[in-house]
Amino acid sequence: MTASSSFLTLNSQFHLLTQIPLKPTLISTPKSIISTNTTNNPINHLVAATNFNRYQMAMAASPSPSISTDQFKPFQLNEMSDFFLISSPSGYISICGFGSLLSERSARSTFPDLCNFRVARLQGFRRVFAHVAPIFFERGIAKPETKEISSLSVEPCEGEELIVTVFEIQKSEVPSFMERELEFRFLAVLPETLEGKTFDNPAVLCARSSDEEFFNVGCKGSKEVYHQHYGRYNIDKIWRDDIFPCRTYMRHCVLAAKNLGDTAYSNFLDHTYLADRQTTIRQYLATAGSGIMEEEPPESLKTRYGG
């Protein structure tokens, strides 16, 4: 496929995006006040603590050592201390990987001291390429002329399930993690093994947020802060429904999923969507995205985006 024909196909898909209704989502998550300060916002911490107490009560009432994913309701983590609520007895925080973090090599490049990297299942969420990532502009792999500028995000969706990775980090790594993923909404979720056994502790999932929340909370209403993160790349909107996957990044994620085995690979292809929430990655790779898997990353990024 030539660059011009690929561009025309992408544009024709773009015109269809606004005509396709979104699938209903499972929950409507309220706005958060995301803070990496050690001084808590009492109201927001109370909300997280209340939700965590409900989880503990469900655990206590369960005749088995764990509760089912149907009994667990994801809740938002607003403050750094909220993360500590879901830490393990040994003081570790579990993180869910759904995109580049499906690759243990990528995960270790971000979290060098992670431990217990494994595959898990997460009910009630779907992957969507609807998040503009400034790092792609910085690394020279974004293609704004064809709108191929998107990384992955996840959002609640009834009836969907994802194969993810889960690993643990130390509490001391939480502030840098929150700062690095500032535009996302942090949710406590309960993964399960591929055999259906729920985990003992909830894990943190970076879920879709909103432009308004990022500007008002993450940037504290500062245009200067927004410019530092996004504006300098001429990005005026983060969460969009008219963009397409960054080619190098998507290839990396597909390869990472493939390396986890057939179950994870098929799940990624069939439960990951374009921004229209209709076109799966399997369908995309067979049409407008054909050729992506044969494209090698730039030499300087071959290790980082090598699957």
C-alpha positions as CSV (number, residue, x, y, z in Angstrom):
1,M,0.0,0.0,0.0
2,T,1.4,3.4,-1.0
3,A,1.5,6.3,1.4
4,S,-1.1,8.2,-0.6
5,S,-3.5,5.3,-0.7
6,S,-3.0,4.7,3.0
7,F,-3.8,8.3,3.6
8,L,-7.0,8.2,1.6
9,T,-8.1,5.0,3.4
10,L,-7.4,6.6,6.8
11,N,-9.4,9.7,5.8
12,S,-12.4,7.7,4.6
13,Q,-12.4,5.9,8.0
14,F,-12.2,9.3,9.7
15,H,-15.4,10.4,8.1
16,L,-17.2,7.3,9.5
17,L,-16.1,7.9,13.1
18,T,-18.6,10.5,14.0
19,Q,-21.5,8.4,12.5
20,I,-20.9,5.3,14.7
21,P,-22.4,5.4,18.2
22,L,-20.1,4.4,21.1
23,K,-20.8,1.2,23.0
24,P,-22.2,1.8,26.4
25,T,-19.7,2.0,29.2
26,L,-19.9,0.1,32.4
27,I,-19.5,3.0,34.8
28,S,-19.3,6.7,34.8
29,T,-16.3,7.6,36.9
30,P,-16.6,11.0,38.7
31,K,-13.9,13.6,38.4
32,S,-10.9,13.2,40.6
33,I,-8.4,15.4,42.2
34,I,-5.1,13.7,41.4
35,S,-2.3,14.7,43.7
36,T,1.1,13.3,44.4
37,N,1.4,15.4,47.5
38,T,1.8,13.5,50.8
39,T,-0.7,15.9,52.3
40,N,-4.1,14.3,51.6
41,N,-7.3,15.9,50.5
42,P,-9.5,14.6,53.3
43,I,-12.7,14.4,51.1
44,N,-11.1,12.5,48.2
45,H,-9.2,10.2,50.5
46,L,-12.4,9.4,52.4
47,V,-14.1,8.4,49.1
48,A,-11.2,6.0,48.3
49,A,-11.1,4.7,51.8
50,T,-14.9,4.1,51.8
51,N,-14.7,2.1,48.6
52,F,-11.8,0.1,49.9
53,N,-13.7,-0.6,53.1
54,R,-16.5,-2.0,50.9
55,Y,-14.0,-4.3,49.2
56,Q,-12.7,-5.5,52.6
57,M,-16.3,-6.1,53.8
58,A,-17.0,-8.2,50.7
59,M,-13.8,-10.2,51.3
60,A,-14.9,-10.8,54.9
61,A,-18.4,-11.9,53.9
62,S,-17.1,-14.3,51.2
63,P,-17.0,-18.0,52.1
64,S,-13.8,-18.3,50.0
65,P,-10.4,-16.7,50.5
66,S,-11.2,-14.2,47.7
67,I,-14.2,-12.5,46.1
68,S,-15.4,-12.7,42.5
69,T,-14.8,-9.9,40.0
70,D,-18.6,-9.4,39.9
71,Q,-18.5,-8.5,43.6
72,F,-15.7,-6.0,43.1
73,K,-16.5,-2.5,41.9
74,P,-13.5,-0.5,40.6
75,F,-12.8,2.7,42.5
76,Q,-10.7,5.8,41.9
77,L,-7.4,6.5,43.5
78,N,-7.0,10.3,43.9
79,E,-4.2,10.7,46.4
80,M,-0.9,9.0,46.9
81,S,-2.2,7.6,50.2
82,D,-5.1,6.0,48.3
83,F,-2.5,3.8,46.5
84,F,-1.2,2.6,49.9
85,L,-4.7,1.4,50.7
86,I,-4.3,-1.4,48.1
87,S,-0.7,-2.3,48.9
88,S,0.2,-5.8,49.7
89,P,1.2,-6.8,53.3
90,S,4.8,-6.5,52.2
91,G,4.2,-3.0,50.9
92,Y,4.1,-3.4,47.2
93,I,1.7,-1.8,44.7
94,S,0.4,-3.9,41.8
95,I,0.3,-2.3,38.3
96,C,-1.8,-3.4,35.3
97,G,-0.1,-3.2,31.9
98,F,-2.2,-3.2,28.8
99,G,-0.2,-1.6,26.0
100,S,3.6,-1.3,25.9
101,L,3.8,-2.7,29.4
102,L,2.7,-6.1,27.9
103,S,6.4,-6.3,27.2
104,E,8.4,-7.2,30.3
105,R,11.4,-5.5,28.6
106,S,9.4,-2.3,28.2
107,A,8.1,-2.5,31.8
108,R,11.6,-2.9,33.2
109,S,12.8,0.1,31.2
110,T,10.2,2.1,33.1
111,F,10.3,0.2,36.4
112,P,13.8,-1.4,36.7
113,D,13.0,-2.9,40.1
114,L,9.6,-4.4,39.3
115,C,8.9,-8.0,40.5
116,N,6.5,-10.8,39.8
117,F,5.7,-10.0,36.2
118,R,2.8,-12.2,35.1
119,V,-0.2,-12.5,32.8
120,A,-3.8,-11.8,34.0
121,R,-7.4,-11.3,32.9
122,L,-9.4,-8.1,33.6
123,Q,-13.1,-8.1,33.2
124,G,-15.3,-5.1,32.1
125,F,-12.7,-3.0,30.2
126,R,-11.6,-2.5,26.6
127,R,-8.5,-1.0,24.9
128,V,-9.0,1.9,22.6
129,F,-6.5,3.9,20.5
130,A,-7.9,7.3,21.5
131,H,-5.1,9.0,23.4
132,V,-2.7,11.5,21.8
133,A,0.8,10.8,23.2
134,P,3.4,13.6,23.1
135,I,6.3,11.1,23.5
136,F,5.6,10.0,19.9
137,F,6.2,13.6,18.7
138,E,9.3,13.8,20.8
139,R,10.7,10.6,19.4
140,G,9.8,11.4,15.8
141,I,7.3,8.6,15.2
142,A,4.1,10.5,15.2
143,K,2.4,11.2,11.8
144,P,0.1,14.1,12.3
145,E,-0.6,14.4,8.6
146,T,-2.4,11.1,8.7
147,K,-3.6,11.4,12.4
148,E,-1.4,8.3,13.3
149,I,-0.6,9.8,16.7
150,S,-2.4,7.6,19.2
151,S,-1.4,5.4,22.0
152,L,-3.6,3.1,24.0
153,S,-6.0,3.8,26.8
154,V,-8.6,1.6,28.5
155,E,-12.1,2.4,29.5
156,P,-15.0,0.5,31.2
157,C,-17.2,-1.5,28.8
158,E,-19.7,-4.1,29.9
159,G,-19.1,-7.6,28.4
160,E,-15.5,-6.9,27.4
161,E,-12.4,-8.5,28.9
162,L,-8.7,-7.9,28.5
163,I,-5.6,-10.0,28.9
164,V,-3.1,-7.8,30.7
165,T,0.1,-8.0,32.6
166,V,0.4,-7.4,36.3
167,F,3.6,-6.6,38.3
168,E,4.6,-5.1,41.6
169,I,6.5,-1.8,42.3
170,Q,7.6,-0.4,45.6
171,K,5.6,2.4,47.3
172,S,8.5,4.8,46.8
173,E,7.9,4.6,43.0
174,V,4.3,5.8,43.2
175,P,4.9,9.5,43.0
176,S,7.0,9.3,39.8
177,F,4.4,6.9,38.3
178,M,1.6,9.3,39.0
179,E,3.5,12.2,37.5
180,R,4.4,10.2,34.4
181,E,0.8,9.2,33.8
182,L,-0.7,12.5,34.8
183,E,-3.4,12.7,32.2
184,F,-4.9,9.3,33.1
185,R,-7.5,8.4,35.7
186,F,-6.1,5.9,38.3
187,L,-8.5,3.1,39.1
188,A,-8.2,0.2,41.5
189,V,-9.3,-3.0,39.7
190,L,-9.3,-6.6,40.6
191,P,-7.6,-8.9,38.0
192,E,-7.8,-12.6,37.9
193,T,-5.6,-15.4,36.7
194,L,-6.2,-17.0,33.4
195,E,-7.8,-19.8,35.3
196,G,-10.3,-17.5,36.9
197,K,-8.9,-17.0,40.4
198,T,-9.1,-13.4,41.6
199,F,-6.0,-11.7,42.9
200,D,-5.5,-11.1,46.6
201,N,-4.9,-7.4,46.1
202,P,-6.4,-4.9,43.7
203,A,-4.1,-3.4,41.0
204,V,-3.8,0.1,39.6
205,L,-5.1,0.7,36.1
206,C,-4.5,3.9,34.0
207,A,-7.9,4.6,32.5
208,R,-9.2,7.2,30.2
209,S,-9.8,10.6,31.7
210,S,-10.9,13.9,30.0
211,D,-9.2,17.0,28.7
212,E,-11.1,19.2,31.1
213,E,-9.9,17.1,34.1
214,F,-6.3,17.1,32.9
215,F,-6.2,20.9,32.4
216,N,-8.0,21.8,35.6
217,V,-6.4,19.2,37.9
218,G,-3.3,17.9,36.3
219,C,-2.2,21.3,35.1
220,K,-4.0,23.2,37.9
221,G,-5.6,25.4,35.2
222,S,-2.2,26.6,34.0
223,K,-1.7,27.1,30.3
224,E,2.1,27.1,30.9
225,V,2.0,23.7,32.4
226,Y,-0.2,22.4,29.6
227,H,2.2,23.8,27.1
228,Q,5.1,22.0,28.8
229,H,3.3,18.7,28.5
230,Y,1.3,19.0,25.2
231,G,1.1,22.5,23.8
232,R,4.6,22.6,22.5
233,Y,3.8,19.8,20.2
234,N,0.7,21.7,18.9
235,I,-1.6,19.3,20.7
236,D,-4.8,21.0,21.8
237,K,-6.8,17.9,22.6
238,I,-5.6,14.7,24.3
239,W,-8.7,12.4,24.2
240,R,-10.0,12.2,20.7
241,D,-12.3,10.0,18.6
242,D,-10.8,10.9,15.2
243,I,-7.2,9.6,15.5
244,F,-5.4,6.4,14.5
245,P,-2.6,4.3,16.2
246,C,1.0,5.4,16.0
247,R,2.4,2.8,13.7
248,T,5.6,2.0,15.5
249,Y,3.9,1.9,18.9
250,M,1.1,-0.4,17.7
251,R,3.5,-2.8,16.1
252,H,5.3,-2.9,19.4
253,C,2.1,-3.7,21.4
254,V,1.0,-6.4,19.0
255,L,4.4,-8.1,19.1
256,A,4.4,-7.8,22.9
257,A,1.0,-9.5,23.1
258,K,2.1,-12.2,20.7
259,N,5.1,-12.9,22.9
260,L,2.8,-13.6,25.8
261,G,1.1,-16.5,23.9
262,D,-1.9,-17.2,21.7
263,T,-4.5,-16.2,24.3
264,A,-3.0,-12.8,24.9
265,Y,-2.3,-12.3,21.1
266,S,-5.9,-13.1,20.0
267,N,-7.3,-11.0,22.9
268,F,-5.3,-8.0,21.8
269,L,-6.3,-8.3,18.1
270,D,-10.0,-8.8,18.9
271,H,-10.6,-6.6,22.0
272,T,-8.5,-3.6,21.1
273,Y,-10.3,-0.9,19.0
274,L,-9.7,2.1,16.9
275,A,-11.2,5.4,18.2
276,D,-14.5,4.5,16.5
277,R,-15.0,1.7,19.2
278,Q,-16.1,-0.6,16.3
279,T,-13.0,-1.5,14.2
280,T,-10.8,-4.1,15.9
281,I,-7.0,-4.2,15.5
282,R,-7.4,-7.5,13.6
283,Q,-9.7,-5.7,11.1
284,Y,-7.4,-2.7,10.9
285,L,-4.3,-4.6,10.2
286,A,-6.1,-6.4,7.3
287,T,-7.2,-3.0,5.8
288,A,-5.9,0.5,6.3
289,G,-3.2,-0.7,8.7
290,S,-1.8,-3.4,6.4
291,G,2.0,-3.2,6.3
292,I,2.5,-1.9,9.8
293,M,3.8,-5.2,11.1
294,E,6.5,-5.2,8.4
295,E,7.8,-1.7,9.3
296,E,10.9,-1.7,11.4
297,P,11.3,1.0,14.1
298,P,14.0,3.6,13.7
299,E,17.4,2.2,14.6
300,S,17.5,4.3,17.8
301,L,14.2,2.8,19.0
302,K,14.5,-0.8,17.9
303,T,15.1,-2.0,21.5
304,R,12.4,0.3,23.0
305,Y,9.8,-0.7,20.4
306,G,10.9,-4.2,19.6
307,G,8.0,-6.1,21.2
